[in-house]
């Protein structure tokens, strides 16, 4: 029995198992590369180990490139692209300043949350329009 055949079969199965445990489509392509090397070693039993490893590296790179070119861009878009980007959903809203903007920093209240804002100095109560978000901070400008 050729132990190289068994080794590549085990490597392929381990990579497929890793993909099943932590799905992300990365290990799947490495597993496919290992499967092809398994078939190559099965068909050509006297293939040198260095050639086997080189084939695995080349096939892994090629299969990941195929994934990136053909499958990654074709994933369906979400019907709610800003679901976990709450600050981005606030862009365009007009709200009053809870705390006036002094030296470029202030605060607004939206629903039950307080948000830090940056923009031109304005007094508390002034209406501002949210124009952008950076992390947990909102950029505002005077509404009107």
C-alpha positions as CSV (number, residue, x, y, z in Angstrom):
1,X,0.0,0.0,0.0
2,X,1.2,3.5,-0.9
3,X,1.2,5.6,2.3
4,X,1.2,8.8,0.2
5,X,-2.3,7.9,-1.1
6,X,-3.6,7.3,2.4
7,X,-1.9,10.6,3.7
8,X,-3.5,12.7,1.0
9,X,-6.9,11.1,1.6
10,X,-6.6,11.9,5.3
11,X,-5.5,15.5,4.6
12,X,-8.5,15.9,2.2
13,X,-10.9,14.5,4.8
14,X,-9.5,16.6,7.6
15,X,-9.8,19.8,5.5
16,X,-13.4,18.9,4.6
17,X,-14.1,18.2,8.3
18,X,-12.6,21.6,9.2
19,X,-14.9,23.3,6.7
20,X,-17.9,21.5,8.2
21,X,-16.9,22.6,11.7
22,X,-16.2,26.2,10.8
23,X,-17.8,27.0,7.4
24,X,-16.4,29.8,5.4
25,X,-15.6,28.2,2.1
26,X,-11.9,28.4,2.5
27,X,-11.0,24.9,3.7
28,X,-13.4,23.5,1.1
29,X,-11.1,24.6,-1.7
30,X,-8.0,23.4,0.1
31,X,-9.8,20.0,0.5
32,X,-10.5,19.9,-3.2
33,X,-6.9,20.6,-4.0
34,X,-5.9,17.7,-1.6
35,X,-8.4,15.5,-3.3
36,X,-6.9,16.2,-6.7
37,X,-3.4,15.4,-5.4
38,X,-4.8,12.2,-3.8
39,X,-6.1,11.2,-7.3
40,X,-2.8,12.1,-8.9
41,X,-0.8,10.0,-6.4
42,X,-3.3,7.2,-6.9
43,X,-2.7,7.2,-10.6
44,X,1.0,7.9,-10.5
45,X,2.2,6.0,-7.4
46,X,5.9,6.8,-7.8
47,X,5.4,10.6,-7.8
48,X,8.0,12.3,-5.6
49,X,6.9,13.9,-2.3
50,X,8.2,17.3,-3.4
51,X,6.1,17.1,-6.6
52,X,3.1,16.2,-4.5
53,X,3.5,19.1,-2.1
54,X,4.2,21.5,-5.1
55,X,1.0,20.3,-6.8
56,X,-1.0,20.8,-3.6
57,X,0.3,24.4,-3.2
58,X,-0.4,25.3,-6.9
59,X,-3.8,23.6,-6.8
60,X,-4.7,25.3,-3.5
61,X,-3.8,28.7,-4.9
62,X,-5.6,28.1,-8.2
63,X,-8.8,26.8,-6.5
64,X,-8.9,29.8,-4.1
65,X,-8.6,32.1,-7.1
66,X,-11.4,30.3,-8.9
67,X,-13.5,30.8,-5.8
68,X,-12.7,34.5,-5.6
69,X,-13.4,35.0,-9.3
70,X,-16.5,32.9,-9.8
71,X,-18.3,32.4,-6.5
72,X,-17.5,35.2,-4.1
73,X,-18.9,38.0,-6.2
74,X,-22.1,36.1,-7.0
75,X,-23.3,35.9,-3.4
76,X,-26.8,37.4,-3.1
77,X,-26.9,40.8,-1.5
78,X,-28.8,41.4,1.7
79,X,-32.2,42.9,1.7
80,X,-31.1,44.9,4.8
81,X,-27.5,45.9,4.1
82,X,-27.3,48.2,7.1
83,X,-28.8,45.8,9.6
84,X,-25.8,45.8,11.9
85,X,-24.7,49.3,11.0
86,X,-27.0,51.4,13.1
87,X,-25.0,54.6,12.7
88,X,-25.2,54.5,8.9
89,X,-29.0,54.2,9.0
90,X,-29.1,57.5,10.8
91,X,-27.5,59.5,7.9
92,X,-30.0,62.0,6.6
93,X,-32.0,62.4,9.8
94,X,-32.6,65.8,11.4
95,X,-32.4,65.8,15.2
96,X,-32.0,68.5,17.9
97,X,-28.8,68.7,19.8
98,X,-29.0,67.4,23.4
99,X,-25.8,69.0,24.3
100,X,-24.4,71.9,22.2
101,X,-21.4,71.5,20.0
102,X,-18.4,73.1,21.6
103,X,-15.0,72.9,20.0
104,X,-16.4,70.5,17.4
105,X,-17.9,68.0,19.8
106,X,-21.5,67.6,21.1
107,X,-24.2,65.0,21.7
108,X,-27.6,64.1,20.4
109,X,-30.3,61.7,21.7
110,X,-31.9,59.4,19.2
111,X,-34.6,57.1,20.6
112,X,-33.0,55.8,23.9
113,X,-29.4,56.2,22.8
114,X,-27.0,59.1,23.1
115,X,-24.6,59.7,20.2
116,X,-21.4,61.8,20.1
117,X,-21.5,64.3,17.2
118,X,-18.9,66.3,15.5
119,X,-19.5,69.5,13.5
120,X,-19.5,73.3,13.7
121,X,-20.2,74.9,17.1
122,X,-23.9,75.2,17.7
123,X,-26.1,75.7,20.8
124,X,-28.1,73.0,22.6
125,X,-31.5,72.5,20.9
126,X,-30.3,73.5,17.4
127,X,-31.5,71.2,14.7
128,X,-28.8,69.3,12.9
129,X,-28.7,66.9,9.9
130,X,-26.6,63.8,10.2
131,X,-24.4,63.7,7.2
132,X,-22.0,60.8,7.9
133,X,-20.8,58.3,10.6
134,X,-17.4,57.2,11.8
135,X,-17.7,54.3,14.1
136,X,-19.9,55.5,17.0
137,X,-19.6,59.2,16.2
138,X,-21.9,61.1,13.9
139,X,-20.9,64.0,11.7
140,X,-23.6,66.7,11.6
141,X,-24.2,70.1,9.9
142,X,-26.9,72.7,10.7
143,X,-30.3,71.7,9.3
144,X,-32.0,74.2,7.1
